[in-house]
Amino acid sequence: MENKRTISLYLLLFCTIATTAKAQDKPAGNNDPGYYTKDSLTKDGYNLIFISKDSTFNPVTKNKMIGAFFTVYPQEAKRFNANTLKKIIFIIDPAYTGVAATGNGVARYNPKWLKDHPEDIDVVTHEVMHVVQAYHGGSPGWLTEGIADYVRYVYGVNNINGKWALPNYKEGQSYTNSYRITARFLVWLEKNVRKNLVDELDNAARSKTYTAELWKQQTGKTLDELWADYIANPALELSYH
């Protein structure tokens, strides 16, 4: 009798495990915290885990994002941080209502944004630069985002089709406006003041040695003086991919 009871318990346990395993193999439902698809891709030593929680996500957009990652991330790593993470996770997440956000090697994207802006592929270029940056409080936020958009300008693969561009200077702007406004300032500084300035700012931010004095140390002028020079003659020839 005891043996029969033991066998029955084992059979019940086996069935439970089998059912659980089968359920995990199925695409997640709309109310399931899991995912619909998960792909692992590796190229040149870099591994991308692509998770989609949206069953309607366009596979063409997905493939473009994957292509952008393997094109731009190695370039960003080579120039700015050879010790950056080799494994990155992308999550297409309908619950996220921004455009995209990145932290701890995980980049989360809003599928609605990408559906409405299917050519905005270089959001990938911007987001994975945050992985490369790994500043952890080593710079002001406006500079962090400015450098990420500077990198999008330099290494972006689809900015023309995405109708993304650095804005011309307008009165009232400030270098602290961040993103594209700061990025254009950085491009201007690179072309007119110091070629390696962005690299030096990036390295200082990552090593937590960034201070406001760094601008004068590297250029001979304070940040405000550099901005004054910029707004006095902001002309800049730009080219996009």
Residue, then its C-alpha position, 0 to 999 in steps of 0.5 A: m500500500e505504501n509503495k502504491r502511494t509513493i508511486s502515485l506521488y511520483l506520477l503526480l510530481f512528474c505530471t506537474i513538472a511536465t505541464t509547467a515545462k510545456a507552459q513555459d515553452k508557449p508564447a506568453g498571453n497578454n496578461d502573462p509577465g513572460y514573453y512572446t519570443k526570445d532570440s539569442l544572437t552572437k557576432d564578433g564576441y557580442n551577444l544580443i538577447f532580443i525579447s519581445k513581449d508584443s506578438t504584433f511587433n514588426p519582424v522587419t523592424k526587429n531585424k533592423m534593430i538587430g542589424a544596427f546593434f551589431t553595426v554600431y555597438p562594436q564601433e562605440a566599444k572600440r572608440f570609447n570603452a573596450n571593457t563594455l558589456k559583451k552581452i546586451i538585452f533588448i526588451i520590446d515592452p508594451a508596458y513601457t510608455g516612453v521611447a526607450a530606456t537603458g540600465n544595467g545592460v538592458a535596453r527597453y523599447n516602446p513598441k508603439w513608438l517603433k510602430d509609429h516611427p518604424e525608421d527610428i532605428d538609431v534609437v538603438t545607437h543612442e541607447v546602447m551608447h548608455v551601456v558603453q558609457a557606464y558613468h554611474g553618476g560620473s557626469p551631469g545628465w545633460l552631458t550624458e545624453g548629449i554624448a549619446d546623441y553625439v554618438r547617434y549623429v556620428y555612427g547612426v545607420n538610418n538617421i536620414n530615413g528616420k528624419w533625425a537631425l541635429p537642430n540649428y542653433k536658436e536664441g535661448q538655447s543652452y548646453t544644458n538643454s541636453y540631447r540633440i542641442t548638446a550633441r550639436f555643440l559637441v560636434w562644433l567643439e570637435k571640429n573647431v576647438r579640440k578633436n578629441l574632446v568628446d573622448e576625454l569627456d567620456n573617459a573622465a565621466r566613466s572614471k568619475t574624474y569629470t569636473a567643470e574645470l575639465w573644459k578649461q584644462q582641455t581647451g583653455k576656456t571655461l564651458d560658458e566661454l566655449w558656449a559663447d564662442y559657439i553661439a557667436n558663430p554656430a555654423l556647422e556642416l553636417s552629414y548623415h547616414 
